[in-house]
Amino acid sequence: LLVDVAGRLNDRRFSALHFEGPGTDLTVGLLPTTSFLSARFETVDGIVHMPNLPSEEVFGAPDPRRTDGVVRATKPLVLGGTIIRGLEVEFLEGRAVRVDAETGAEVLRGYVAKDDGSARLGEVALVDGQGRIGPLDTVFFDTLLDENAASHIALGNAYAFTAGPEDQDKLNQSAIHVDFMIGSPEVSVTGVTDEGDRVPVLVGGAWQI
């Protein structure tokens, strides 16, 4: 299923993804060659494998210059031994210009200030509500598990394989890669085309494409 969803996202070649929900109105721009992937990889010898388990996400590269709006985290984030609760981040022209939280905001602010790319996005990932982690309705306080329960974005470094050769120089570069969860059944995701058309992608935790 996720391989098929990634293929349909790539076929649509959206210019941006728009996240809307309680406390969230965020537009994440995409690169012309952004490639959405699931966790299914294949080695040069043709061995199909899943290098990250569990994995319920479809992920790709954002345009680090084109993220705007406000996003509210839907799950706590554990970072540097600190639990960050009630996280809210505001973006302007790709850069995180405000980081607030009920607790622990200063920890993420420190990460965001590490280098030129640390305040910009290196990943955007979509997760539906039918996986194995989300329905457990459990916060594991471990990002590798929690990120499979909800759509998420990552501040910092991008993965080179999530964009084509023409856009490699545009991918975000940073010493950090910090994922935080922004998805829930109340958060809808809409694909926006170059022409401004809007196409539902995730509504109520269900795929629409």
ZAMARLO-78690 format. One line per 10 residues: number of its first residue (from 1); for each residue z, y, x of N, C-alpha, C. Coordinates in nm, 4 decimals, always signed. Each point is the difference from the previous one (the first is absolute). Layout:
N
NUM) Z Y X Z Y X Z Y X; ...
end
This chain:
209
1) +0.0000 -0.1213 +0.0823 +0.0000 +0.1213 -0.0823 +0.0000 +0.1259 +0.0854; +0.0900 +0.0086 +0.1002 +0.0099 +0.1209 +0.0805 -0.1255 +0.0221 +0.0839; -0.0602 -0.1083 +0.0465 -0.1260 +0.0131 +0.0732 -0.1056 +0.0614 -0.0903; -0.0048 -0.0429 -0.1258 -0.0968 +0.0536 -0.0956 +0.0278 +0.1468 -0.0306; +0.1283 +0.0342 -0.0169 +0.0363 +0.1393 -0.0277 -0.0411 +0.0893 +0.1165; +0.0277 -0.0443 +0.1214 -0.0388 +0.0780 +0.1179 -0.1507 +0.0211 +0.0024; -0.0753 -0.1034 -0.0346 -0.1452 +0.0115 -0.0026 -0.0479 +0.1007 -0.1027; +0.0645 +0.0003 -0.1174 -0.0405 +0.0949 -0.1043 +0.0358 +0.1437 +0.0386; +0.1152 +0.0180 +0.0644 +0.0353 +0.1332 +0.0488 -0.1013 +0.0490 +0.1035; -0.0393 -0.0879 +0.0894 -0.0979 +0.0383 +0.1018 -0.1349 +0.0310 -0.0623
11) -0.0374 -0.0733 -0.1030 -0.1279 +0.0263 -0.0670 -0.0020 +0.1380 -0.0652; +0.1149 +0.0450 -0.0515 +0.0043 +0.1285 -0.0699 -0.0038 +0.1188 +0.0952; +0.0437 -0.0176 +0.1221 -0.0015 +0.1076 +0.0993 +0.0626 +0.1284 -0.0548; +0.1228 -0.0111 -0.0478 +0.0702 +0.1161 -0.0523 +0.0229 +0.1043 +0.1091; -0.0011 +0.1256 -0.0405 +0.0312 +0.1091 +0.0922 +0.1499 +0.0162 +0.0169; +0.0762 -0.0384 -0.1037 +0.1447 +0.0167 +0.0052 +0.0663 -0.0915 -0.1016; +0.1306 -0.0206 +0.0171 +0.0838 -0.0693 -0.0972 +0.1064 +0.0975 -0.0485; +0.0186 +0.0043 -0.1325 +0.0965 +0.0921 -0.0597 +0.1153 -0.0796 -0.0600; +0.1198 +0.0231 +0.0514 +0.1211 -0.0664 -0.0487 +0.0732 +0.0955 -0.0944; +0.0329 -0.0484 -0.1209 +0.0708 +0.0823 -0.0978 +0.1127 -0.0801 -0.0627
21) +0.1194 +0.0606 -0.0031 +0.1149 -0.0656 -0.0595 +0.1197 +0.0916 +0.0046; +0.1179 -0.0478 -0.0342 +0.1195 +0.0835 +0.0024 +0.0256 +0.0598 +0.1383; -0.0101 +0.1314 +0.0114 +0.0213 +0.0678 +0.1272 -0.1140 -0.0113 +0.0979; -0.1106 -0.0638 -0.0412 -0.1129 -0.0242 +0.0907 -0.1293 +0.0562 -0.0561; -0.0659 +0.0815 +0.0786 -0.1362 +0.0482 -0.0278 -0.0649 +0.0184 +0.1362; -0.0581 -0.1080 +0.0504 -0.0469 -0.0053 +0.1385 -0.1443 -0.0458 +0.0052; -0.0819 +0.0761 +0.0732 -0.1391 -0.0390 +0.0231 -0.0185 -0.0355 +0.1468; -0.0416 -0.1233 +0.0251 -0.0220 -0.0499 +0.1351 -0.1503 -0.0122 +0.0235; -0.0547 +0.0845 +0.0867 -0.1419 -0.0066 +0.0316 -0.0322 -0.1231 +0.0825; -0.1214 -0.0506 -0.0179 -0.0462 -0.1161 +0.0756 -0.1165 +0.0401 +0.0890
31) -0.0210 -0.0751 +0.1059 -0.1133 +0.0223 +0.0893 -0.1261 -0.0616 -0.0596; -0.1173 +0.0477 +0.0382 -0.1242 -0.0582 -0.0524 -0.0132 -0.1494 +0.0263; +0.0604 -0.0475 +0.1090 -0.0112 -0.1431 +0.0334 +0.1322 -0.0739 -0.0133; +0.0949 +0.0572 -0.0757 +0.1260 -0.0711 -0.0227 -0.0280 -0.1407 -0.0501; +0.0620 -0.0987 +0.0626 -0.0182 -0.1402 -0.0379 +0.1317 -0.0554 -0.0516; +0.0035 -0.0339 -0.1289 +0.1192 -0.0616 -0.0568 -0.0015 -0.1495 +0.0287; +0.1162 -0.0490 +0.0416 +0.0140 -0.1391 +0.0401 +0.1193 -0.0618 -0.0695; -0.0053 -0.1316 -0.0177 +0.1197 -0.0744 -0.0368 +0.0513 -0.0648 +0.1282; +0.0981 -0.0864 -0.0096 +0.0579 -0.0594 +0.1215 -0.0796 -0.1192 +0.0507; -0.1148 -0.0256 -0.0581 -0.0818 -0.1135 +0.0425 -0.0864 +0.0429 +0.1180
41) +0.0247 -0.0591 +0.1159 -0.0760 +0.0316 +0.1207 -0.0667 -0.1269 +0.0531; -0.0972 +0.0214 +0.0876 -0.0708 -0.1134 +0.0594 -0.0158 +0.0245 +0.1493; +0.0326 -0.0992 +0.0813 -0.0123 +0.0137 +0.1443 -0.1462 -0.0105 +0.0414; -0.0276 +0.0309 +0.1262 -0.1370 -0.0107 +0.0505 -0.0492 -0.1443 -0.0064; +0.0932 -0.0952 -0.0054 -0.0365 -0.1411 -0.0097 -0.0143 -0.0472 -0.1448; +0.0153 +0.0945 -0.0946 -0.0183 -0.0363 -0.1398 +0.1224 -0.0553 -0.0686; +0.1185 +0.0171 +0.0600 +0.1232 -0.0499 -0.0610 +0.0556 +0.1053 -0.0958; +0.0046 -0.0339 -0.1283 +0.0543 +0.0902 -0.1004 +0.1526 -0.0106 +0.0015; +0.0680 +0.1163 +0.0033 +0.1455 -0.0028 +0.0086 +0.0592 +0.1235 -0.0665; +0.1296 -0.0062 -0.0242 +0.0752 +0.1107 -0.0590 +0.1045 +0.0438 +0.1024
51) -0.0276 +0.1032 +0.0802 +0.0922 +0.0359 +0.1080 +0.1289 +0.0651 -0.0469; +0.0049 +0.0430 -0.1253 +0.1199 +0.0659 -0.0516 +0.0377 -0.0647 -0.1327; +0.1097 -0.0720 -0.0020 +0.0441 -0.0677 -0.1220 +0.1426 +0.0429 -0.0348; +0.0306 +0.0241 -0.1281 -0.0975 +0.0020 -0.1097 -0.0847 +0.1261 +0.0069; -0.1119 +0.0012 -0.0669 -0.0836 +0.1191 -0.0042 -0.0638 +0.0120 -0.1369; +0.0323 +0.1083 -0.0688 -0.0509 +0.0234 -0.1344 -0.0806 +0.1287 -0.0070; -0.0375 +0.0536 +0.1151 -0.0605 +0.1332 +0.0028 -0.1495 -0.0031 +0.0282; -0.0652 +0.1068 -0.0459 -0.1363 +0.0333 +0.0403 +0.0109 +0.1347 +0.0697; -0.0370 +0.0077 +0.1268 +0.0291 +0.1202 +0.0781 -0.1229 +0.0533 +0.0704; +0.0008 +0.1308 +0.0246 -0.1122 +0.0642 +0.0669 +0.0449 +0.1257 +0.0713
61) -0.0964 +0.0693 +0.0603 +0.0293 +0.1191 +0.0803 -0.0192 +0.1260 -0.0827; +0.1002 +0.0856 -0.0063 -0.0201 +0.1311 -0.0607 -0.0668 +0.0954 +0.0982; -0.0543 +0.1079 -0.0528 -0.0448 +0.1102 +0.0834 +0.1242 +0.0821 +0.0333; +0.0432 +0.0032 +0.1256 +0.1272 +0.0665 +0.0327 +0.0001 +0.1497 -0.0264; -0.1164 +0.0570 -0.0299 -0.0080 +0.1446 -0.0254 +0.0058 +0.0332 -0.1484; -0.0037 -0.1023 -0.0878 -0.0200 +0.0283 -0.1426 +0.1034 -0.0691 -0.0905; +0.1254 +0.0244 +0.0251 +0.1047 -0.0437 -0.0925 +0.0731 +0.1243 -0.0489; +0.0087 +0.0138 -0.1325 +0.0636 +0.1176 -0.0581 +0.0832 -0.0393 -0.1212; +0.1140 +0.0687 -0.0157 +0.0839 -0.0223 -0.1167 +0.1383 -0.0481 +0.0368; +0.0708 -0.0491 -0.0999 +0.1377 -0.0448 +0.0160 +0.0104 -0.1458 -0.0414
71) +0.0762 -0.0758 +0.0766 +0.0202 -0.1418 -0.0318 +0.1487 -0.0329 +0.0076; +0.0448 -0.0795 -0.0955 +0.1397 -0.0434 -0.0021 +0.0051 -0.1504 +0.0239; +0.0785 -0.0414 +0.0963 +0.0130 -0.1426 +0.0302 +0.0617 -0.0732 -0.1188; -0.0462 -0.1213 -0.0240 +0.0499 -0.0796 -0.1119 +0.0983 -0.1073 +0.0441; +0.0216 -0.0111 +0.1297 +0.0990 -0.0933 +0.0541 +0.0656 +0.0629 +0.1226; +0.1230 -0.0403 +0.0317 +0.0625 +0.0514 +0.1225 -0.0808 -0.0424 +0.1236; +0.0140 +0.0784 +0.1055 -0.0645 -0.0286 +0.1274 +0.1072 -0.0165 +0.1062; -0.0068 -0.1106 +0.0739 +0.0909 -0.0200 +0.1131 -0.0742 +0.0402 +0.1273; +0.0556 +0.0965 +0.0715 -0.0665 +0.0529 +0.1189 +0.1059 +0.0333 +0.1045; -0.0137 -0.0599 +0.1173 +0.0935 +0.0262 +0.1073 +0.1435 -0.0327 -0.0362
81) +0.0172 -0.1020 -0.0847 +0.1339 -0.0401 -0.0399 +0.0597 +0.0824 -0.1121; -0.0760 +0.0960 -0.0516 +0.0463 +0.0868 -0.1087 -0.0752 -0.0330 -0.1284; +0.0708 -0.0014 -0.1123 -0.0644 -0.0190 -0.1291 -0.0324 +0.1377 -0.0582; -0.1282 +0.0260 -0.0178 -0.0455 +0.1274 -0.0567 -0.0243 -0.0217 -0.1496; +0.0753 +0.0721 -0.0826 -0.0113 -0.0144 -0.1454 -0.0509 +0.1301 -0.0612; -0.0750 -0.0147 -0.1096 -0.0490 +0.1178 -0.0713 -0.0956 +0.0834 +0.0817; -0.0838 -0.0641 +0.0801 -0.0921 +0.0701 +0.0890 -0.1098 +0.0716 -0.0773; -0.0270 +0.1226 +0.0390 -0.1114 +0.0771 -0.0552 -0.0701 +0.0717 +0.1147; -0.1325 -0.0130 +0.0055 -0.0778 +0.0594 +0.1091 -0.1128 +0.0832 -0.0603; -0.0166 +0.1197 +0.0523 -0.1087 +0.0872 -0.0426 -0.1027 +0.0113 +0.1120
91) -0.1280 -0.0133 -0.0367 -0.1099 +0.0079 +0.0955 -0.0875 +0.1212 -0.0291; -0.0509 +0.0604 +0.1049 -0.0942 +0.1099 -0.0115 -0.1063 -0.0163 +0.1076; -0.1239 -0.0135 -0.0435 -0.1133 -0.0167 +0.0920 +0.0266 -0.1130 +0.0997; +0.0553 -0.1088 -0.0519 +0.0182 -0.1200 +0.0800 +0.1345 -0.0134 +0.0682; +0.0745 +0.1074 +0.0100 +0.1244 -0.0030 +0.0773 +0.1214 +0.0016 -0.0925; +0.1002 -0.0796 +0.0339 +0.1266 +0.0025 -0.0718 +0.0730 +0.1290 +0.0367; +0.0130 +0.0892 -0.0969 +0.0606 +0.1310 +0.0271 +0.1436 +0.0076 -0.0524; +0.0413 -0.0990 -0.0797 +0.1372 -0.0023 -0.0497 +0.0457 -0.1443 -0.0167; +0.1162 -0.0311 +0.0545 +0.0614 -0.1317 -0.0143 +0.1417 +0.0205 -0.0531; +0.0234 -0.0423 -0.1230 +0.1325 +0.0104 -0.0600 +0.0440 -0.1375 -0.0480
101) +0.1289 -0.0193 -0.0148 +0.0533 -0.1266 -0.0493 +0.1442 +0.0206 -0.0434; +0.0469 -0.0915 -0.0842 +0.1409 +0.0035 -0.0399 +0.0892 -0.0334 +0.1192; -0.0441 -0.0953 +0.0804 +0.0722 -0.0355 +0.1230 -0.1007 -0.0369 +0.1083; +0.0282 +0.0388 +0.1225 -0.0774 -0.0456 +0.1148 -0.1258 +0.0776 +0.0320; -0.0225 +0.1139 -0.0633 -0.1247 +0.0740 +0.0230 -0.0189 +0.0377 +0.1459; +0.1101 +0.0332 +0.0685 -0.0125 +0.0464 +0.1375 -0.0575 -0.1071 +0.0917; +0.0183 -0.1267 -0.0341 -0.0543 -0.1080 +0.0834 -0.1527 +0.0002 -0.0071; -0.0551 +0.0057 -0.1204 -0.1458 +0.0030 -0.0118 -0.0570 +0.1301 +0.0558; +0.0718 +0.1104 -0.0166 -0.0476 +0.1261 +0.0581 -0.0148 -0.0130 +0.1512; +0.0908 -0.0725 +0.0621 -0.0096 -0.0221 +0.1439 -0.1228 -0.0800 +0.0377
111) -0.0307 -0.1031 -0.0788 -0.1199 -0.0800 +0.0256 -0.1264 +0.0835 -0.0186; -0.0020 +0.0806 -0.1050 -0.1182 +0.0802 -0.0315 -0.0302 +0.1021 +0.1097; +0.1009 +0.0376 +0.0758 -0.0177 +0.1004 +0.1055 -0.0325 -0.0608 +0.1362; -0.0211 -0.1310 +0.0070 -0.0158 -0.0666 +0.1301 -0.1267 +0.0407 +0.0747; -0.1128 +0.0132 -0.0710 -0.1249 +0.0361 +0.0665 -0.0959 +0.0614 -0.1016; -0.1214 +0.0337 +0.0435 -0.0933 +0.0717 -0.0863 -0.0405 -0.0810 -0.1234; -0.0031 -0.1321 +0.0133 -0.0465 -0.0821 -0.1117 +0.1107 -0.0540 -0.0883; +0.1245 +0.0218 +0.0373 +0.1093 -0.0641 -0.0728 +0.0239 +0.0588 -0.1388; -0.0496 +0.1194 -0.0270 +0.0159 +0.0619 -0.1317 -0.1205 -0.0262 -0.0899; -0.0957 -0.0800 +0.0479 -0.1201 -0.0299 -0.0787 -0.0055 -0.1493 -0.0322
121) -0.0830 -0.0348 -0.0976 -0.0050 -0.1385 -0.0452 -0.0966 -0.0845 +0.0823; +0.0430 -0.1239 +0.0247 -0.0846 -0.0962 +0.0693 -0.0345 -0.1198 -0.0852; +0.0597 -0.0088 -0.1196 -0.0280 -0.1151 -0.0878 +0.0306 +0.0382 -0.1437; -0.0830 -0.0521 -0.0908 +0.0293 +0.0040 -0.1432 -0.0213 -0.1414 -0.0522; +0.0958 -0.0503 -0.0749 -0.0049 -0.1394 -0.0442 +0.0337 -0.0084 -0.1489; -0.0742 -0.0854 -0.0695 +0.0189 -0.0190 -0.1437 +0.0549 -0.1397 -0.0252; +0.0994 -0.0073 -0.0885 +0.0639 -0.1268 -0.0355 +0.0138 -0.0045 -0.1517; -0.0468 -0.1064 -0.0611 +0.0131 -0.0120 -0.1454 +0.1340 -0.0632 -0.0361; +0.0238 -0.0197 -0.1297 +0.1282 -0.0500 -0.0450 +0.0076 -0.1496 -0.0181; -0.1040 -0.0725 +0.0440 -0.0061 -0.1441 -0.0263 +0.0249 -0.0850 +0.1238
131) +0.0449 +0.0617 +0.1091 +0.0235 -0.0762 +0.1219 +0.1305 -0.0777 -0.0062; +0.0399 -0.0523 +0.1141 +0.1213 -0.0819 +0.0061 +0.1248 +0.0815 +0.0289; -0.0147 +0.1188 +0.0586 +0.1155 +0.0785 +0.0415 +0.0434 +0.0981 -0.1090; -0.0930 +0.0763 -0.0550 +0.0325 +0.1009 -0.0993 +0.0775 -0.0520 -0.1197; -0.0447 -0.1105 -0.0629 +0.0712 -0.0502 -0.1182 +0.1438 -0.0439 +0.0266; +0.0380 -0.0179 +0.1259 +0.1385 -0.0356 +0.0309 +0.0950 +0.1161 -0.0270; -0.0565 +0.1222 -0.0085 +0.0784 +0.1206 -0.0265 +0.1207 +0.0087 +0.0944; -0.0282 -0.0245 +0.1273 +0.1045 -0.0025 +0.1023 -0.0395 +0.0904 +0.1166; +0.0932 +0.0808 +0.0460 -0.0229 +0.0781 +0.1212 +0.0582 -0.0780 +0.1174; -0.0861 -0.0382 +0.0937 +0.0436 -0.0828 +0.1128 +0.0477 +0.0828 +0.1187
141) -0.0232 +0.1319 -0.0061 +0.0354 +0.0888 +0.1109 -0.0658 -0.0466 +0.1294; -0.1196 -0.0541 -0.0147 -0.0848 -0.0419 +0.1117 -0.1427 +0.0370 -0.0380; -0.0578 +0.0960 +0.0718 -0.1291 +0.0544 -0.0399 -0.1081 -0.1066 -0.0087; +0.0019 -0.0995 +0.0893 -0.1041 -0.1028 -0.0024 +0.0019 -0.0799 -0.1308; +0.1147 -0.0066 -0.0652 +0.0079 -0.0626 -0.1318 -0.0200 +0.1027 -0.1109; +0.0706 +0.1122 +0.0081 -0.0031 +0.0977 -0.1085 -0.1376 +0.0615 -0.0205; -0.0793 +0.0115 +0.1074 -0.1314 +0.0603 -0.0164 -0.0947 -0.0894 -0.0805; +0.0362 -0.1248 -0.0193 -0.0814 -0.0898 -0.0803 +0.0390 +0.0022 -0.1474; +0.0971 +0.0849 -0.0337 +0.0420 +0.0138 -0.1391 -0.0610 +0.1217 -0.0664; -0.0562 +0.0925 +0.0779 -0.0476 +0.1254 -0.0571 -0.1050 +0.0636 +0.0895
151) -0.0892 +0.0763 -0.0616 -0.0953 +0.0783 +0.0778 +0.0760 +0.0885 +0.0974; -0.0605 +0.0267 +0.1149 +0.0702 +0.0775 +0.1020 -0.0970 +0.0777 +0.0869; +0.0541 +0.0946 +0.0721 -0.0746 +0.0754 +0.0998 +0.0779 -0.0071 +0.1305; -0.0687 +0.0255 +0.1105 +0.0668 -0.0038 +0.1303 -0.0306 +0.1269 +0.0772; +0.1050 +0.0637 +0.0455 -0.0137 +0.1108 +0.0936 -0.0255 -0.0555 +0.1391; -0.0952 +0.0615 +0.0704 -0.0212 -0.0398 +0.1383 -0.1300 -0.0731 +0.0246; +0.0041 -0.0948 +0.0912 -0.1200 -0.0608 +0.0559 -0.0790 -0.0810 -0.1029; -0.1325 +0.0112 +0.0093 -0.0903 -0.0778 -0.0844 -0.0472 -0.1238 +0.0749; -0.0462 -0.1001 -0.0760 -0.0577 -0.1198 +0.0587 -0.1500 +0.0216 +0.0212; -0.0468 -0.0265 +0.1205 -0.1405 +0.0272 +0.0329 -0.0966 -0.0749 -0.0902
161) +0.0391 -0.1204 -0.0467 -0.0924 -0.0816 -0.0792 -0.0081 +0.0438 -0.1457; +0.0701 +0.1087 -0.0394 -0.0050 +0.0446 -0.1385 -0.1005 +0.1126 -0.0223; -0.0880 +0.0227 +0.0972 -0.1095 +0.0958 -0.0158 -0.1147 -0.0433 +0.0893; -0.1201 +0.0482 -0.0340 -0.1185 -0.0367 +0.0757 -0.0107 +0.0744 +0.1314; -0.0969 -0.0409 +0.0845 -0.0159 +0.0626 +0.1322 -0.0205 +0.1507 -0.0064; -0.0676 +0.0476 -0.1051 -0.0299 +0.1430 -0.0102 +0.1254 +0.0849 -0.0184; +0.1072 -0.0600 -0.0492 +0.1206 +0.0769 -0.0296 +0.1177 -0.0337 +0.0910; -0.0225 -0.0752 +0.1060 +0.1106 -0.0374 +0.0873 +0.0708 +0.1219 +0.0594; -0.0768 +0.1045 +0.0295 +0.0606 +0.1179 +0.0612 +0.0795 +0.0828 -0.1009; -0.0148 -0.0317 -0.1295 +0.0727 +0.0739 -0.1028 +0.1309 -0.0687 -0.0392
171) +0.0164 -0.1263 +0.0357 +0.1217 -0.0727 -0.0366 +0.1235 +0.0647 +0.0620; +0.1091 -0.0012 -0.0734 +0.1225 +0.0601 +0.0509 +0.0564 -0.0801 +0.1166; +0.0522 +0.0705 +0.0967 +0.0610 -0.0635 +0.1166 +0.1426 +0.0525 +0.0169; +0.0922 -0.0905 +0.0226 +0.1400 +0.0374 +0.0138 +0.0769 -0.1146 +0.0638; +0.1175 +0.0307 +0.0513 +0.0884 -0.1029 +0.0556 +0.0800 -0.0691 -0.1094; -0.0036 +0.0532 -0.1228 +0.0769 -0.0600 -0.1086 -0.0923 -0.0587 -0.1068; +0.0562 -0.0867 -0.0812 -0.0661 -0.0491 -0.1216 +0.1129 -0.0338 -0.0967; +0.0252 +0.0903 -0.0950 +0.1136 -0.0137 -0.0919 -0.0522 -0.0111 -0.1427; +0.0126 -0.1202 -0.0578 -0.0398 -0.0225 -0.1387 +0.1136 +0.0378 -0.0944; -0.0345 +0.0619 -0.1133 +0.0992 +0.0130 -0.1065 -0.0673 -0.0182 -0.1350
181) +0.0759 -0.0561 -0.0933 -0.0538 -0.0473 -0.1272 -0.0083 +0.1123 -0.1013; -0.1167 +0.0122 -0.0645 -0.0214 +0.1081 -0.0967 -0.0523 -0.0533 -0.1328; -0.0123 -0.1310 -0.0139 -0.0580 -0.0577 -0.1200 +0.1029 -0.0579 -0.0945; -0.0368 -0.0070 -0.1280 +0.0790 -0.0644 -0.1043 -0.0894 -0.0104 -0.1226; +0.0432 -0.0715 -0.1046 -0.0812 -0.0038 -0.1224 -0.0207 +0.1378 -0.0621; +0.0868 +0.0970 +0.0335 -0.0127 +0.1354 -0.0544 -0.0942 +0.0877 +0.0826; -0.0448 -0.0504 +0.1129 -0.0885 +0.0783 +0.0876 -0.1422 -0.0528 -0.0138; -0.0893 +0.0835 -0.0492 -0.1400 -0.0394 -0.0133 -0.0782 +0.0453 +0.1231; -0.1047 -0.0748 +0.0306 -0.0873 +0.0324 +0.1130 -0.1423 +0.0132 -0.0525; -0.0629 +0.1121 +0.0304 -0.1355 +0.0284 -0.0454 -0.0900 +0.0241 +0.1193
191) -0.1173 -0.0611 +0.0004 -0.0984 +0.0270 +0.1032 -0.0823 +0.1219 -0.0375; -0.0233 +0.0877 +0.0969 -0.0774 +0.1216 -0.0232 -0.1266 -0.0077 +0.0841; -0.1148 +0.0170 -0.0639 -0.1270 -0.0083 +0.0702 -0.0359 +0.1338 +0.0639; -0.1047 -0.0010 +0.0818 -0.0480 +0.1239 +0.0605 -0.0412 +0.1012 -0.1052; -0.0462 -0.0495 -0.1160 -0.0450 +0.0879 -0.1077 +0.1151 +0.0479 -0.0879; +0.1204 -0.0499 +0.0267 +0.1150 +0.0398 -0.0799 +0.0302 -0.0911 -0.1168; -0.0778 -0.1070 -0.0169 +0.0291 -0.0950 -0.1072 +0.1298 -0.0740 +0.0311; +0.0738 -0.0363 -0.1062 +0.1286 -0.0657 +0.0149 -0.0074 -0.1413 -0.0578; +0.0403 -0.0983 +0.0811 -0.0099 -0.1405 -0.0379 +0.1383 -0.0639 +0.0125; +0.0574 -0.0537 -0.1092 +0.1310 -0.0650 +0.0105 -0.0040 -0.1179 +0.0973
201) +0.1007 -0.0080 +0.0863 +0.0107 -0.1092 +0.0974 +0.1219 -0.0874 -0.0301; +0.1163 +0.0620 -0.0163 +0.1231 -0.0717 -0.0351 +0.0685 +0.0754 -0.1141; +0.0253 -0.0672 -0.1097 +0.0707 +0.0590 -0.1128 +0.1032 -0.0996 -0.0495; +0.1257 +0.0438 -0.0101 +0.1043 -0.0913 -0.0451 +0.0178 -0.1208 +0.0898; -0.0346 +0.0147 +0.1259 +0.0107 -0.1097 +0.0955 -0.1127 -0.1003 -0.0064; -0.1052 +0.0294 -0.0783 -0.1125 -0.0947 -0.0153 -0.1287 +0.0609 +0.0552; -0.0768 -0.0830 +0.0682 -0.1293 +0.0445 +0.0534 -0.0944 +0.0355 -0.1138; -0.0740 +0.1100 +0.0194 -0.0973 +0.0441 -0.0995 -0.1430 -0.0088 +0.0520; -0.0162 -0.0446 +0.1228 -0.1354 -0.0108 +0.0558 -0.0301 -0.1448 +0.0343
end
